[in-house]
Amino acid sequence: MRGCHMAEVRAEIAANVWQVHAEVGATVAEGDELVILESMKMEIPVPAPSGGTVVEVRVKPEDQVQEGDVLVVLG
């Protein structure tokens, strides 16, 4: 891990949280699926923008999120 760089993974659209694959403490690689959002019966995967460790998960299934809401924090 490089220093204390944190990356906030945000929702790109307003949607419902369908699945959460990220778990606090888990190591993820760039492109790993963290969350799956659902909007208008479409599944929208949210990938990790870079590798790191999941520091915080701010959503759970059935939550509603707005564009820009933080879903997961990577460190």
Residue pairs with C-beta under 8 A, 6 or more apart in sequence:
1 52
1 53
1 75
4 75
5 52
5 75
6 55
6 73
6 74
6 75
7 49
7 50
7 52
7 73
7 74
7 75
8 70
8 72
8 73
9 34
9 35
9 46
9 48
9 49
9 70
9 71
9 72
9 73
9 74
10 68
10 69
10 70
10 71
11 37
11 46
11 65
11 66
11 67
11 68
11 69
11 71
12 44
12 46
12 67
13 37
13 39
13 44
13 67
14 39
14 64
14 65
14 66
14 67
15 37
15 38
15 39
15 44
15 64
15 65
16 37
16 38
16 39
16 62
16 63
16 64
16 65
17 35
17 36
17 37
17 38
17 59
17 60
17 61
17 62
17 63
17 64
17 65
17 71
18 36
18 37
18 38
18 43
18 61
19 35
19 36
19 61
20 34
20 35
20 57
20 59
20 60
20 61
21 32
21 33
21 34
21 35
21 36
22 28
22 34
22 35
22 54
22 57
22 72
23 54
23 57
24 54
24 55
24 56
24 57
25 53
25 54
26 53
26 54
27 51
27 52
27 53
27 54
28 34
28 48
28 51
28 52
28 53
28 54
28 74
29 48
29 51
30 47
30 48
30 49
30 50
30 51
31 47
31 48
32 47
32 48
33 45
33 46
33 47
33 48
34 46
34 47
34 48
34 54
34 71
34 72
35 45
35 46
35 59
35 71
35 72
36 43
36 44
36 45
36 46
37 43
37 44
37 45
37 46
37 65
38 44
46 71
46 72
48 72
48 74
49 74
50 74
52 74
52 75
53 74
53 75
54 72
54 73
54 74
55 73
55 74
55 75
56 72
56 73
57 71
57 72
58 69
58 70
58 71
58 72
58 73
59 65
59 69
59 71
59 72
65 71
